[in-house]
Amino acid sequence: MSSTTAESPPAFAASAAATAAVAAEHADAVDRAGQLPHHALDSLRAEGLLGLLVPHRYGGPGLSLREVTNVCRRLAEACGSTGLIFAMHQSQAAVAIGHAQDSAWHHHLLEHMAREQCLIASATTEGATGGAIRHSACFLDAREDGLHLDKFGSVISYAHAADIFLISARRSPEAAASDQQLVASLREQTTLASATTWNPIGMRGACTQRFDLHAHCSQEQVFPDLFAHAMSQTLLPTSHILLGAVWLGIASSALARARAFLRARNRAGVPLNPIANLRLAEGEALVQQMRAMIAANLALYEGASCSASATDRMVSYNTLKVGASELVVRITDVALRICGIQGYMEEGEFYLSRHIRDAHSAMVMVNDDRILGSLSSVVLGVPITRNV
């Protein structure tokens, strides 16, 4: 595979670079205000980057997840919030594409996604279930005038900019909490009411808030596949891979800033600091670990390792998320140690405050302890000594 193909096709590499430049220009303002990166979102649409995964037969370019992962990493290097929104959108797009089956309505939705460059948000959490995605309290209510759905306390990112919402719910009022289906509700079919404010310490541009949601749509908008299948086959692997790319982008950007700091000192004739040079090498080694974890999980998802069991895949995808969220904190810490007090500032050429704050969001966005808790019983039955 050539280096050009590994990154993304030339046209989209240029588009990603153009959007990254816009995102970088406004990243500090987005962070300070805790507002959506509107300029970057406009650029994503204008450059045709929101529909990258949509197959050719529906009017999209049909890029692979590997190619989209590299675009995601590039955007996150420029602005963590923009990278995070792009990652979450693309994981939802992957679900819509992978689980449309033979539904004519969902085929038209994919065409609409490519043509209109729709931004897709997830509404799969719920206050009544404590944020547990695999259980729902709300249900699909089929009435004479269509399908109704009321979901309370759902945590939704970038909701005010989204064009489509993928919402999970019990298939009927009588269904078990785990008997879920997914419905695609359009912006004009969805009512949102928020009673919370958004003021976190990092990833401030993602605008993740709790909403009470009401959707009024048609029965044909329900995906044919069970939500459990969509979750295990597509949502879990793509979201963890793409989130890994976000953390990699933030880590790479922080380390690049540290390297620039050392080069500036060298050009100024400041005596060499062998400890700082050693830390730069340490940071690069950690970045390579992140790249290797993401590449290995992309290979799993692409089917390159067909011998892996379903359990192996699930453990690998989940440990990617936990491992990457720990490594991004370590790498930004290394960069701060190199830049010293200049990195600790809120402004200047080598400041790292935004990188550090964004990095610490990784462990709580889908809480690592929750993931490890779900793995705790599984890993008891998985042999530790397995082939590579």
N, C-alpha and C positions, 0 to 999 in steps of 0.2 A: 504494500500500500504506500503510495507516495505521500509526502508530507502535506501536499495541498489537499488530497482527499481526506487525510486523517483529521484535518481541522474542519473544513467544510468546503463545498464547491466555491470557486472563486467569486461568483456573483454575490453569494450570501456572506462570504468572508468580508467583502467590502461593505456590505450592508451592516453586518455586525460591528465592524470598526466604526462606521458612521454613527450608529446608535450609541455605541460605547463612548464616543467623543461627546455626544450630547449629554449622556448620563453623567459623565465625569464633570462636565461644566456645571451641572446643577446639583451634584451630589451633596455638597455642603449645605446649600440652601434647603434642600429637601430634608436633610437631617435636622437642621436647626428648627424648622417649622413643624416637623412631624407630619408632612403632607405628602400626598401621592406625587410621584415623579412624572408629572403630566407631560413635560417636554420629552422625556424618554419614551413614555407610552405612545405619544403621537409619532415619534420616530419609528418605534417598533411597527406600528401600523403602516406608516408611509413606506418603510423598507420591506414590507411583506414578511416580517419575521414571526408573526403570531401563528401563521398557518404552515409552518415548516414541515410538520409531521403529516399533514393531510396528503393522502396518496394522489397520484396523477389522475386517476379516474374520477376524482371529485374536484379537480381543478387546482390541487396543491402541488408543491415540488416533490413531496414524498421523501424527505430526508430521513436518514436513520437516526435512532436515538443517540448514537455515538456522535454524529455531526451536531445535533442539537445540544448535546452536553458541552461540546467545545464552545458553541455560541454562548451558552449559559455562563460558563467560566469566564469568558471574555467580558461579558456584561457586568458580572459581579466584581471583576477587577476594577471596573470604573465606578460602580455604585452598588453596594450590597443590597439595598432595597430593590433596585431595578432587577438585579440578578434573581432575587428571591421571588418577585412577582412573575418573572419570566419562567422560572423553574416550576412554580405551582401551576401556572397556566398550562405549560406543556404536559405536565403529568395528567391534568384533566383532559387535555386534548387527546392524549394517548388512550385514555379510557373511552372517550367518545368514539374514537376510530376503531379500537380493538373490540368493542362490544356492541357495535351497531347491528351485527348479524345481517339478516335480510329485511330489516325494517326500512320501509321506504321513507318514513318521516325522518329517521336518523341519517339516512343517506343524503337527504336534502339538507339536513343540518350541517353535515360535513362540507357540502358545497357552499353553504352560507358562511361557514367558518373560514374557508379559503378566500371566498370572494370579498367578504366584508371585513376580514381580519378581526374576527371577534375575540374578545378577551373573556376567558372562562374562569369562573371562581368556584370553589368547593364549599358546599354547605353540608358536611357530613358529621359534624359534632353537634352536641345538644346538651343543654344545661342539666336536664333530668338524668342523663346517663354519665355525668361527670366527664364528658369529653371522650368517652369510649366509642370509637368509630364503628365497631362491629355490633353495636346494639342501638336500637332506636326506640324512643317512646312515642314519637309521632307516627302517623300512618297515612296511607293513601286512601282518601275518602271519595269514592265514586258516587256522584250524584247525577241527576238528570241534566244539569247544565255543565257537566264536565267534572274534571278531577280537582279536588281541593286538598291542600296540605298545609297544616299549621305546625311550624317548628319553632320552639322557644329556646332562647339562649344559645343560638348557634354561633360559633366563632368563625367569622368569615373575613378573609383578607381582601383588600382592595375592592370591597363590595360596591362602592359608589362609582367605580370605573368599569365594572364588569357588564358584559352584554349577555352572558349565559351563566346560569347557575346549575351545577350538578348537585342534586339534593337526594340524600338517602332517607328512607323511611320504611316502616313495616308495610308489607304488601297489602294488609287489610286491618281493620280494627281488631279482628280476632287473632291475628298472626303473632307468633312469638317475637320477642325483642330482637332476636338474631335472624329472623326471616325477613330480610330486607331486599328492597329493590331500589333502583336509581332512576331518577327522572330528570330530564333536561328542561328547565324552565327558562324562558326568554325574559329579558329585562322587563318588557312591558306586561308580562304575566306575573311578575314578582313584586310584592310589597315588603319593604324592610322598615323596621322600627328599631332604633338604637337607643339604649338608655345608659350607655357607657361612654367614657372619653378615652382617647388614645394618647398616652404620654409615657411610653417605655424609654429605657435607656439606650436601646439600639434597634436597628432595623425599623427606624421610625417612619420611613416612607411606605412601608407595606400596609399601614393603616388597618391592622387586624383588630376588629371589634366584635362584641356580642350583639346579635340581632335577634329580634322576633320576626320570623319570616312567614309570609302567607303566599302560597302559589296557587293560581287558578289556571289550569291548562287542560289538555286533552289526554285521554288514556293512551293514545298512540305515542305520546312523548316519554312513556316509561320504557326503559331499556329492556330488551327481551331477556338478557342474561341476569342471573342473580347478582346482587351486589357483592356477595362473598367471593364469587368467581372474579369479578372485576377487581376486587381488592387484592386478592392473592396473586392473580396472574399479571396485573398491569399496574394498579395504583401503588402498591407497596414497592415493587422494584423500581419503577420509574421515578417516584417521588424521592426515594432515598439516593438514587444515582444522581439525580439532578440537584438535590440539596447538597450532596457531596461536592458537586461542581461549584456551587455557590461558595461553600466554605473554602474550597481550593482557590477560587478567585480572590477571596478576601486575604487568605494567607499569602498568596503569591504577590499581591499588591503591597502588603505590609513589608514583605521581605525585599521586594524591589526598592521600596523606599529606604530601607536600611542599607542596601547595597549602594544606592545613590549617595547616602550620607557618608559612607566610608570613602567613596570615590572623590567626593567633594573635599574631604579632609586631606586625602592624598594629594590632590591638585593644589591645595593651599599650603602644602609642605609641612603639615602637622605630622609629628613622629608616628610611625606605624604602631597600631595597637594589636598585638598578636592575639589577645583574648577576643577582641571584637571580630577579627578575621575568622577565628575558630568558631565563634557563634554563628557567623554567616554560613559557614560550611555545615554546621549543625542544622540550621534552618533549612538549607537546601536538601539535606538528607530527609528531613521530616516532610517537606513538600513532595519529594519523590515517593515516600510512603503513601501519601494521599493519592497521588496519581496512580500508583500501582493498585491500590484498593478499588478505585473507581474503574480502572481498566479491567480488573478481574471480574467485577460485577457486571460490567457491560458485556463481557464475554459470556457470562452465565445467561444474561437476558437474551443475547443474540443466539443462544443455542450452541455456542462453540464448545461448551463442556456438557455434552449430552448425557454423560454418565452421572452427573450430579442428581441426587434425589431431591424431591420436593422439600424435605426437611433441610438438606444442605443449602438449598437456595434461600429458603426463608431465613435461616441463621446467618447466611452471608450478607443478605440485603440489610438485615437489621443491625448486624455488627459493623457494616459500612457506615451507617448513620451514626452510631455511637462513637466509633473510632475516628471518623472525620471531624465530629464536633469536639472531640478532645484535642485532636491534632491542631485544629485551627487556633485554639486558645494557646497552645504551646508555641506555635510559630509566631503569632503576634506578640507573645511575651518575649521571644528571642529578639524580634525586631525592635521592641521597646528597649531592651537591654543594650542593643547596639547604638540606637539613636540617643539614648539617655534622656536628659531633660528636654531636649528639642523634640523628641518623640512624645513627651508627656504634655506638651503644650496643646491648646485647642486650635492653634493656627500656626502658620509658618510652612516652610518647604518640606519639613520632615515630620510633621505631627502625625500621630497614630491613634488619636482618641476615638475617631469614628470606627476604625478597623477593630480596635479592642472591644468597643461596646457591641458592634455587630457580631463579632466572633462569639461573645458570651451568650448570644441569643440561641446559638446552635443547640445547646444542651437542653433548652426548655421548649423549643418548637418541636412538638411531639417529644414529650419529656423522656430523656434517656433512661431514667429510673423505671418508667412505665415499660419501655421496650425491654430492658434487662429483666424486669419482673415477668414479662410474658415469655422470655427465653429461659428462665430459671428452671422450669420443669422439663423443657425440651432438651437442654444440653446434658441433662443427667443421662439421657439415653443415646447420646451421640458419641461415638468413639473419639477420643482426643488424638490418637495416632492414626491419621488418615493420609492417603496419598495426595500429593499436590495435584 
